Amino acid sequence: MKDILVFISDQHAWLQQSYAGDALVRTPNLDRLAAEGTVMQNNCTSYPLCVPARMSMMSGQLSSRCGVMNNMTALDSNRVTFAHCLNAGGYETVLCGRMHFVGPDQRHGFEKRIAGEQTPIYHNRPNEAFARERGVHNFTPQGSLACLSAIGGGNSPTLEYDRYVTDRAVAYLEESHSKPQFLCVGTYGPHHPFVAPRELYEYYLDKVDVPEESFSYPEHPAIAGSLVRETDPEVVRAVRAAYYGMVEFEDQQIGKVYDAFQTYLKRTGHEGVFVYISDHGEHAGYRGYYGKSTFYEQSVHTPMIFVGAGIAKGRELHGATSLMDLGPTLCEITGTIQPPRADGISLCPQLGGGADNVERMVISELGGSFHCQGPQKGKFYYGQMVKYRSYKLIHFDGYDEDDVLYDLAKDPKESVNVIAEYPELAADMRAYLQVQCAPGEQIISHAQEQQENLQVLVKCNFDDEFERWHAPECARHYPDPMMKSKLV
């Protein structure tokens, strides 16, 4: 059986890659992977938020089906993930770093973890000192301007954590292992705080653009006010310089792990497959937003690259694909292992040189819970996106008249709603949503139940220090005097 290594970063938008067409960002290692393997150029996250995206990926099911629709929900331990299937099929399933499992079950099919988790892993969240140690500030809810509390060049817990995870992965690959390996390497970057190594931040600061035209784009009424906007050009430029620098830093870590994996395969004589993915994207100031949690391309369009034995080289596929396709694809790559029941599909036919599946539709979801901030705090919302070729439909329950259809081939900045020009296509995409997604009343009922359960779960403490990363002293603060700070 082939050894498999999946490198999953956090919050890397597809658009910020050199091979994807960004002439500014330097990603030589990702470019090398693209040249040596097959790139899914139209890949989408199944939910533009960390925990739902990752649990959807692990289960292969839409968030509304696997029951995880916010960052405070645990995946049912009785639900089979593709890691369970690989482990049952004879693989040693190893987690190195971040996956953002919530709750006492920190495995979900991984038999061991060789590098701890950085982000909160329990419903009660960490105390202030614990949060500060890992750079996860207790005043930084998703979408808040507090994610801009540190911007610039220097060091951060994110950078130190990713160095730690990379070192652990490389060390593991230098060891001998008797069983076929499935190694998942999870880093935290290029997730905010927006702090890049100083030389990278300074390199990009006078080169990045400021997408000022996007600041005037209207917000969809379903999410209006739920993501705080900051359009000060100085802040946007600093954020984008830091983000580009973090992407380049992440590219360096990917190269180190990829090279170590190739050395491992050569030493053992094994065949192997390397995969690079990210859970969702990052706005980095586009439309004045920061973070994720929208259906715009910066948030929902993500990298996916396969390299290795049996994978076509130098190929680009443009049919829509999903983060949920990872598990079914890896299981088929083994040749013998059946995946769990999934909404995703295997991409092996295309990876082996088969025809691009350009007629496929894929879905992303958002919400299925209650707004936690802004003027709509406490209001239930649930949104869906369908991607088909270059078309994207955005729909929110209760906002039928506000449906949006973009033609990304003609309008990559998503500024013109063309739904009136393509009524039949829009109807087909809506119909696909009705067939594939869980019923709305089921999603509302689950959200209400989960909100009630949290009243109890947040009072429990299941912290296990061996599951988490302990930051070195150099990463617990932001000591660089060149740091740009915007306190809110």
N, C-alpha and C positions, 0 to 999 in steps of 0.2 A: 504493500500500500504506500502511496505517496505521502511524504511528510508535508504538512500544511502550516503555514504561518500567516496569520491575519494581523495586520498593523492597523489599528483604529485610532484615529485622532479625534479631537473634539472641536467642533465649530469651524471646520475648514470649508469655505465656500468653493465650489467648482471653479468659479470665475477667477480666483486668485491662484492660477497655475500657468506656467509658461506654455506648456503644450496645449492648454485650453485657449490660448490666444492672448493672454495678458503679457504685453511686451515689456512691462516694468519688473514684475516679480521674478526673482531668480530661484528656480526650482530644478536644478540640474539632475537631481536623483529621481524626482518624479518624471522628468522628461526621459530619463534613461529607462525607467520602468515602462513608460508608454511606448518607447521604441522596441523594447524587448518583449512586450506582451500585447494584450488587447485592452482597449480603453472603452468604457461605457460612457459616452459623451452626453447622454441624456438621462443620467441617473438621478433619482429623487429619494429623499428621505421619506419614510412612511409617516413621520410626525416630527415637525421641527422643534423638538425639545428633547433634552438629554435622555431622561429615563424612559419615556414612552417610545422614543426611537429605538433605543437599545433593546428594550424588552420585546418590541415588535420584531426586531432583527433576530433576536435569539429564538423566539417562538416561530418566526416566519409568518405571523398573523398580524392583521391590522390591529391597531391599538384598541379599537372598539370591540374587537373579538377576543383579544388576549386580556382585556380588562385593565390595562395600564394607560391612563390618559392624563397623568400629571406626575410631577417629580416626587410626590409623597406616597406613591402606590407601589406595593410589592407585587412581583410576578408570583402567581400561585405555584408553590413548590411541587404540586402534582402535575403541572403542565410540562410536557416534554419539550426540551429545546434541542437544537441541532447538536449542541455539545453533548447532551445525553446520548444521542444516537451515535456520535463518533466514539464516545467512551464505551458504550455497549458493543460497538463493532471492533474493539481492540485497540483504539487510540489512547495514548496518555494525553489527557486534556488539561492543559496548563494555562492559567491566567497570570499574566505578568503586568500588574498595574491596574489601570482603571477600567471598570465596566459600569459602575454606578448602580449595582444591585442595591435595593432598599430592603432593610429588615434583617433578621437573624440568618436567613439563608443567603450566604454570600458565594454560593457555588453554581447552582442551576445547571449542573452537568460538567463543571470543571472539577477535577479530582484534587487539584491543589493550586495554591496561589504562591508565586515566588516574589512578588513585589506588591506592597500594600496599596490601599485605596487612599486617594487624597480628599475626595469630596464626602459630604455627609452620607452615611450609609444606614442611618436609623431614623425612625419617624420623629424622635424627640429632638433631632438635630444636635450638633455639638454645643458645648458651652462657649462663652466668648473667647476664653484663652485657647481652647482647642481649635476654634474657627480661625483665630488669628495665626496660629501655628501653621495652618495649611493655606492661609491666604483666602479663606472662604469667609468673608466678613458677614456678620449677622445682620448687617443693614443693607444687604445687596439683593433684594428680590429681583427676579427676572424682569428686565425692561426698565428698571429704575436707573436714574442718572448716577446712582452710587457706583455703578460699574465703571464710571469715569473718574473715580476717586484717585486713581493712580494712572498716569499716562506718561510714557516717555522711554528713556533708555537707562538700563541698569540691570538689576537682578530682581527676581520675584520667586515666590513659592512655585509658580507654574513652571518656570524655566528649570529650577532645581529639581522638581519632581520628574520632569521629562528626562533630564540627564540621568537621574537615578533609575528610572524604568528602562532606559536604553542600556545602561551599564548592566543591569540584572539580566536583560534579555541576551546580551552578547555573552555574558559569563555562562549562562545556561547553555547556549549553543556551543560553547567550548568544551562542554562535558560530553560524556558518552551516555546514550540512552538506548535501552534494549527494545522498547516498544515504538511503533509508529507514533510520530509526534503531531499533535495539534497544539500549537503555541499561539495564543492571542496576546498581542502586545498593545496595551492601552495607555496612551498618553493623555495629558490634560490640555496641552496647547493645540491650536492657537486660541483657545478660550481666554477671555479676559480674566484678570486685569491686563490692560493694554500696555504691557511692558516688554520691550524687546532688548536683547543685548545692545549695549550702547552703540557699538560700531554699526549695527544694522539699522537701528533707529535713525542715526545721523545720516546714513546712506540714503534712506528713503524720504527723509523729511522734506527736502526741497524738490522731490521728484513726483510724489503722489499728487493726484488730482483731487479736487473737492467737488463732488457731484451736486452743485448748487441748484441745478434745474430740477432735481428730484425733490427738493425741499417743499416745493409748491404742489406736488402731487397729492390729490385728496386721499384721506384715510377711508378705508371701508368702514361704514357705520357700525358694523358688528364689533370692531376692535378699536374704534376711535377713542383716544384717551387712555387706553389700557397700556400702551407703550409710550413712555415719556420721550419726547423728542428734544434733541439739542442740535441746533444748526449754526452755532458760532463757528465760522470758517477756521479759526485758529484751533479750536478743539477738534473739529472734524479732521483737519490735516494731521494733527498730532496722533489721533486715534488710528488713522489710516497708515501713517508711517510705522507706528508700533505694530499694527496688525500685519503689514507686509513683512516687517522684520521677524515677527513670530512665525509666519508661514515659512520664511527661509530657514529659520532655526529648526522648525519641524522637519523640513526637507533634509536637513543634515542628520537628524536622528533616524529618519527613515533609511537614508543611505547606509548608516552604520549597521542597522539591524539587517538590512537586505544583504549587505556584504558578508556579515557573520553567518547568515543563513546559507548563502552560496558556498561559503567555506565548509560549513557543516555537511552540506550535501556532497561536496567533493570528497571530504574526508571519509564519509560513510559509504559512498557509492549509491546513495539513495536518490530517487526522483523526488521532486518537490514542487509545490505551488505556493507562490507568495501573492498576497492580496493586500491592496491598500484601499481603505474606505474612511469616511468620516460620518459621524452620526447626523449632522445637519450643518448648515452654513452660518454665516455671520454677516450682518448688515454693514458693519464698519462705517456708519454714517450715511449710508444710502437711505434716502427719504428722511434723514434725520434720526433714523433708528439705530439701536445698538443691540447686539445679541441676535436672537432668532424669533420664533413664534409668529411668523407670518408665512404666507404662501408665495412671497416674491422670490425671484431667482436667487438672490443673495442668501436667503434663508433656507430654501428647500432644495436647491440644485447642488448635488454633492459629488465628490470624486468616487470612482470605482475602477480599479485597475487589477487585472489578473496577469501573472507572469509565471511561466514554468512549463513543466512537462505536459505536452498535449495542448498547450495554449498557442493560438496563432500569434505570430510576431508582427508588430508594427501595424496593428489593425484598429480602426476606430468604428464603433457601432453607434448608430444614432437613433435606433428604436428606443422607446421609453423602457427603463428598467427601474428596479426598486431595491432599497436596502433589504427588503424581505426576501430577495432572491439569493442572498448569501448562503443561507443554510441549505436549501435544496441543491444549489450548485456544488457546494463542498461535498455533500453526501454523494452526489452522482460522480464527482471526481474520484472518489475512493473506488468506485466500480462495484461495490457490494452493499453499501449501507443505505437503507431507506430513510428519508427525512421524516420529521413529524408532519402531520396534516397542516398544510400551509396555504396562505394566500399568495405567497411568492412562488416563483417557478425556477426551475434549473436553467441556467444560461449556457450549459455545456454544449448544446448544438451550435450556438454562435461562437463560443470560445474555440471550438474545434474547426472553425472555418465555414460553418453553415450560414445560410442567408440571414441577414439582419431582420429582426422581427419588428418591422416598422409600423405594423397595424395594431400593435398592442396598446392598451390603455393602462395606466397605473394610477394609484390613488395615494394621496396623503391626507391626513386628518389633523385637526387642531381643536383644542378645547375639550368638549365633553366634560367640562367642569365649570366652576364658578370663577368669574373674574376676581382676582385677589387685590386689585388696586385700581386707582383712577375713578372717574365718574361712574363707571359701570360696576364698581365693586359689589360682589355678591350676586350679580346677574349671571344666569346660566348661558353658555354659548357653546356652539358646536359648528365647526366648519369642515368643509371637504374640498379637495382639489383633485382634478383629473388632468393628467398629462397625456396627450396624444400627438405624435409627431411634433410639430412646432407649436401646437395649440395647448392652451392651459385654461381650464374653467375653474373659477373660484366661486363657491357657494357656501352660505351660512344659513342655518335653520332660522326661519322667521324673517329672512331678508331676501325672498325670492326675486323681488323687483331690483335688487342690487347685485344680481349675478354679474360676473365679469368674465369675458373671454378675451384672452390676448393671443395674438399671432406673433410669437417670439422671433420668427424669421424676419418679419418686417418691422417689429417693434420690440427689440431686445430690452428696452428700458421699461417696458410694461406701463406705458402712458396712455394708450388708446384702447378703449373697450369696443370690440368689433362684434359683440354678440348679436346685434341687429342684422349683420351681414351674413351670419351663419346660423340661422335658427334651427336647422335640422341637425347640424353637428352638435349644437348646444343641447338639444333634446336627447340625442344619443348619449352624450356624456352624463347628463342627469340620470337617465335610465340606468346607466352602468352603476352609478352610485347607489341607486335604490336596490339593485340586485346584490351588490358586493358588501355593503356596510351593514352593521347591526342596526335594528330599528331604533328610531329616535327615542321612543319611550323607554326602551331598555337602557340606553345610554344615560338618560336622565335619572332613572331609578338607581343605576349603579353609582352615579355621582353623588346622589343623596345618601346612599348607604355608606359610601366611602367617607363622606364628610362626617357622618355620625361616628364611624369607627375611629376616625382620627382623634376624636375627643378623648378616647381611651389610650390609643397608641402613643400619642405625644407625651403621655405621663409615664411611659415605660422606658427603662434604660437597659439596653442589651449590648452596650458598647464592649467591643473586644479589641484591645489595643494591638493585638497581633494581626488584625485584618487591615489596619490603617498605617499610613506612612507617617513617620515622625520627622518633621522638617529639621534640617540642620540650622544652627543659629544664624548662618548667613542668609537664610531664606525667610526668616520670620519678620523681617522689616524691609523697607525699601530705602536703603541707606544712600543710594547714589545722589549726590548733590545736584545733578543735572536733571533729576526727575521733575517733570511737569506735574503739578498737583492741582486738581479741581475738586474742592470739597463741597458737598451738598448737604 
